[in-house]
Amino acid sequence: MNTMTHSSITANAADAAKDREIRMRFMRIDAKTGELLREFWKVVEPALPKLLEGFYHHLTKEPQLARMVGSDIPRLKTAQGTHWARLFNGRFDHEYMQGVRTIGHIHNKIGLEPRWYIGGYNFVLSQLAALAVSKYRWKSGHLADILTAMNCAVMLDMDIAISVYQEAMLADRQKQQDKLTAAIHEFDGQMKIALETVGGSAAKLQNSANTLASNADESSRRSTAVAAASELASTNVQTVASATEELSSSVLEIGRQVAESTRIAGKAVEQANHSSTTIQSLATAAQRIGDVVELINTIAG
């Protein structure tokens, strides 16, 4: 693990060194450039505080930039002084490169767009050019060399800072995209779980509905059976009632016939000799009584 980390650091350092070399070559920065910058720094250093005072006065005229710097101007002036001292030492070493990269990251963090950064450098560069002209106005050839070296250094400085700004901005956007992608995947997973849960609940609900329907059918069948049984019971009750009523009528009829027979029998005893017709009627009545008794036995059985 340590070997891999060391190898990674070494590779990154090599890449950074190669990138620095390519940038400096393209900007035509060489040892002579460094010498000219260090010479001119002797002119710039004493004038720098006034130059930075004018720079921040110019900057705070823009409301958006004024809000960004707020009350932090004294600290920013100190940081600017350190940065310009590194630039004019003409070495463009690792310490300088790291400082410029830090500036790029800070600009991205606070949301300072490149247009403001470039505009600010334009102000500083014009002031530096004025200093150079004032110092070397009688040495036009050397003045041109100083201005060329200064322009190359400032352009390299802006190039690195803006490149880092863009890299940091793209990295932030990628992080946001990764978060969005992760959120989408998480939402998709939660939706799948939710849909599966809903599907399971729907299946359970369907089973419950089927059970209820089955129970309802069973209840309906039982209700029909109960209704049929009730109807049959009602019919049986009506039949029994009718039979009872008929039996009661028969009993009454029997009673009436018995009474009539008793009366006739009594009369027959008294008038045996006078009423052969009455005896015949009594026999008929007795036959009717037998029929009624048979009917009673039939109903009772």
PEFENZI-V675195 format. One record per residue. N is the residue number from 1. RES is the residue in one small letter. NEAR is the number of other C-alpha atoms within 8 Angstrom. Layout:
[[N/RES/NEAR] [N/RES/NEAR]]
This chain:
[[1/m/4] [2/n/5] [3/t/6] [4/m/7] [5/t/8] [6/h/8] [7/s/8] [8/s/8] [9/i/8] [10/t/8] [11/a/8] [12/n/8] [13/a/8] [14/a/8] [15/d/8] [16/a/8] [17/a/8] [18/k/8] [19/d/8] [20/r/8] [21/e/8] [22/i/8] [23/r/9] [24/m/11] [25/r/9] [26/f/7] [27/m/9] [28/r/7] [29/i/13] [30/d/8] [31/a/6] [32/k/7] [33/t/10] [34/g/14] [35/e/9] [36/l/11] [37/l/14] [38/r/11] [39/e/8] [40/f/11] [41/w/11] [42/k/8] [43/v/11] [44/v/10] [45/e/8] [46/p/7] [47/a/8] [48/l/9] [49/p/9] [50/k/7] [51/l/10] [52/l/11] [53/e/8] [54/g/8] [55/f/11] [56/y/9] [57/h/8] [58/h/8] [59/l/10] [60/t/9] [61/k/8] [62/e/8] [63/p/7] [64/q/6] [65/l/10] [66/a/11] [67/r/7] [68/m/7] [69/v/8] [70/g/7] [71/s/5] [72/d/7] [73/i/9] [74/p/7] [75/r/7] [76/l/8] [77/k/10] [78/t/8] [79/a/8] [80/q/9] [81/g/10] [82/t/8] [83/h/9] [84/w/8] [85/a/10] [86/r/10] [87/l/12] [88/f/11] [89/n/11] [90/g/11] [91/r/6] [92/f/10] [93/d/6] [94/h/6] [95/e/7] [96/y/10] [97/m/10] [98/q/8] [99/g/9] [100/v/11] [101/r/11] [102/t/8] [103/i/9] [104/g/15] [105/h/11] [106/i/8] [107/h/11] [108/n/13] [109/k/7] [110/i/7] [111/g/6] [112/l/9] [113/e/8] [114/p/7] [115/r/6] [116/w/8] [117/y/9] [118/i/9] [119/g/8] [120/g/10] [121/y/9] [122/n/8] [123/f/9] [124/v/11] [125/l/10] [126/s/8] [127/q/9] [128/l/9] [129/a/9] [130/a/8] [131/l/10] [132/a/14] [133/v/9] [134/s/7] [135/k/7] [136/y/10] [137/r/9] [138/w/4] [139/k/7] [140/s/8] [141/g/6] [142/h/8] [143/l/12] [144/a/8] [145/d/9] [146/i/12] [147/l/10] [148/t/8] [149/a/13] [150/m/9] [151/n/9] [152/c/11] [153/a/10] [154/v/10] [155/m/9] [156/l/11] [157/d/10] [158/m/9] [159/d/8] [160/i/12] [161/a/12] [162/i/10] [163/s/9] [164/v/11] [165/y/12] [166/q/9] [167/e/8] [168/a/11] [169/m/9] [170/l/8] [171/a/8] [172/d/8] [173/r/8] [174/q/8] [175/k/8] [176/q/8] [177/q/8] [178/d/8] [179/k/8] [180/l/8] [181/t/8] [182/a/8] [183/a/8] [184/i/8] [185/h/8] [186/e/8] [187/f/8] [188/d/8] [189/g/8] [190/q/8] [191/m/8] [192/k/8] [193/i/8] [194/a/8] [195/l/8] [196/e/8] [197/t/8] [198/v/8] [199/g/8] [200/g/8] [201/s/8] [202/a/8] [203/a/8] [204/k/8] [205/l/8] [206/q/8] [207/n/8] [208/s/8] [209/a/8] [210/n/8] [211/t/8] [212/l/8] [213/a/8] [214/s/8] [215/n/8] [216/a/8] [217/d/8] [218/e/8] [219/s/8] [220/s/8] [221/r/8] [222/r/8] [223/s/8] [224/t/8] [225/a/8] [226/v/8] [227/a/8] [228/a/8] [229/a/8] [230/s/8] [231/e/8] [232/l/8] [233/a/8] [234/s/8] [235/t/8] [236/n/8] [237/v/8] [238/q/8] [239/t/8] [240/v/8] [241/a/8] [242/s/8] [243/a/9] [244/t/8] [245/e/8] [246/e/8] [247/l/10] [248/s/8] [249/s/8] [250/s/10] [251/v/8] [252/l/8] [253/e/8] [254/i/10] [255/g/8] [256/r/8] [257/q/10] [258/v/8] [259/a/8] [260/e/8] [261/s/11] [262/t/8] [263/r/8] [264/i/10] [265/a/9] [266/g/8] [267/k/9] [268/a/11] [269/v/7] [270/e/6] [271/q/8] [272/a/9] [273/n/5] [274/h/5] [275/s/9] [276/s/8] [277/t/6] [278/t/9] [279/i/9] [280/q/8] [281/s/8] [282/l/11] [283/a/8] [284/t/8] [285/a/10] [286/a/9] [287/q/8] [288/r/8] [289/i/10] [290/g/8] [291/d/8] [292/v/10] [293/v/8] [294/e/8] [295/l/8] [296/i/10] [297/n/8] [298/t/7] [299/i/8] [300/a/5] [301/g/4]]
